[in-house]
Amino acid sequence: MSRERLVVVGADAGGMTAAAQARRRRGPDELEIVAVDRGRYASYSACGIPYWIGGAVGSVDDLVTRTVAEFGKQDIEVRLRHEAVALDLDAREVEVRDLDGGGSTRLGFDQLVIGTGAVPLRPEIPGIEAPGVYGVQTLDDGDAVRSAVLGGGARRAVVVGGGYIGLEMAEALVQRGLAVTVVEAGPQPMSTLDPDMGATVAEAILGLGITLLRDEAVTAIETGADGRVRAVVTAQREIPADLVVLGLGVRPNADLAAAAGVKTGVTGGVVTDARMRSASHEGVWAAGDCVQTVDRVSRAPVSVPLGTNANKQGRVAGINLGGGYATFPGVVGTAATRICDLEVARTGLREADADRAGFRFVTATVESTTRAGYLSTAEPITTKLIAEKRSGRLLGAQIVGREGAAKRIDVLATALWNEMTVEEVAGLDLSYAPPFAPVWDPVLIAARKAWDAVETDISEWYRTHRR
């Protein structure tokens, strides 16, 4: 049997997990594996970048989960600073440019994994490409911001957008002593939450000493005589800035795939089947933030850029490449973060998502504590559930609270995954001890309140429809 070559484009979570899984099932005599990436790091934790910039992580090496040398010991060749600039799927070749040495080569393949990740959203406004404006998606991006903060004399920062990465970066910059302004176009930060829950996050941001501007869209970025950023402009004001961080979210980095004719979907991500095979080309696979997947609640196509999903998708692709069988079942959008000492978590649909998907629903929001109320360590927690009318099926959940709050979302994510009703959630046998929870856990209280709302709606329907 002749040896096949697997080429991986993108040497981070999705692509390198696929490579490692394929290697476990097929030895180097059977399968050659070559990965290329335009960056200077492979297989790293992008989620840790704000904590590295803020000083909680001591070294960039701490964020690298597996080095090029370690991959080499598995007979997986990783070529960093080598950018895939074109895919020729008919000739089964990748055109690769050496960013340091110069020149291009054509790398043949039998199997191809596209793991190109995501890129920060950059609105089409004047000055958005100016030096001093940073998106934060890769470790190279984080390195650039950190250098600007520690060595560039920056004193004032503006974060455009109040999502996960924007708020985490805002906190990191405050920890480094910068004056920070967050500019959010919506009514509240953290748009992955409903606005009523986002309002609690806004209070925490203000408590950090960050200036928060809501309902203000950035219209331009002004530059100085040296061409670097000097201010961010909205319709209401001009905000001085030595550096700007874009926290507007990301989009799938599928341009390379799309240019080669690989099918992409409504989210812009590569379309695959459940085994992570391209929906349009044999021998082409994709995994990670560049992929479009399905929301298990709404059944709508979505792109959810999280390392958890990227690693799972890469594992599925690698198992199948290695001759096994595995499938990726979709997502429910579970995520968590911490802003200062405020923990924020969510899973499933927001109210706007449920409405868009055609659900009729009720909501329930409860205030409680993370531990028995008589303990001095008890902290506040707000839990919100969204449930389908009539059936009571859980559609989504959000949690905002202090220490001990966020990981409770995993109970609700599990219930959501298994299509449980809020009545069933209210009956769950959850653990109890005063240091960990009140006798009625906030999850159970919220589920019971949501089921009360479902029953009230059913009763009202029968009352108004009786003959």
Sequence and secondary structure as in RCSB ss.txt:
>XXXX:A:sequence
MSRERLVVVGADAGGMTAAAQARRRRGPDELEIVAVDRGRYASYSACGIPYWIGGAVGSVDDLVTRTVAEFGKQD
IEVRLRHEAVALDLDAREVEVRDLDGGGSTRLGFDQLVIGTGAVPLRPEIPGIEAPGVYGVQTLDDGDAVRSAVL
GGGARRAVVVGGGYIGLEMAEALVQRGLAVTVVEAGPQPMSTLDPDMGATVAEAILGLGITLLRDEAVTAIETGA
DGRVRAVVTAQREIPADLVVLGLGVRPNADLAAAAGVKTGVTGGVVTDARMRSASHEGVWAAGDCVQTVDRVSRA
PVSVPLGTNANKQGRVAGINLGGGYATFPGVVGTAATRICDLEVARTGLREADADRAGFRFVTATVESTTRAGYL
STAEPITTKLIAEKRSGRLLGAQIVGREGAAKRIDVLATALWNEMTVEEVAGLDLSYAPPFAPVWDPVLIAARKA
WDAVETDISEWYRTHRR
>XXXX:A:secstr
   EEEEEE  SHHHHHHHHHHHHHS TTTEEEEEEESSS  SB GGGHHHHHHTSS  GGGGBSS HHHHHHTT
EEEEETEEEEEEETTTTEEEEEETTT  EEEEE SEEEE   EEE   S TTTTSTTEEE  SHHHHHHHHHHHH
HS   EEEEE  SHHHHHHHHHHHHTT EEEEE SSSSS TTS HHHHHHHHHHHHHTT EEE S  EEEEEE T
TSSEEEEEESS EEE SEEEE S EEE  HHHHHTT  B TTSSEEB TTSBBSSSTTEEE STTEEEEBTTT  
EE    HHHHHHHHHHHHHHHTT       B   EEEEETTEEEEEEE  HHHHHHTT  EEEEEEEEESS TTS
TT  EEEEEEEEETTT BEEEEEEEESTT GGGHHHHHHHHHTT BHHHHHT      TTT  SS HHHHHHHHH
HHHHHHHHHHHHHHH  
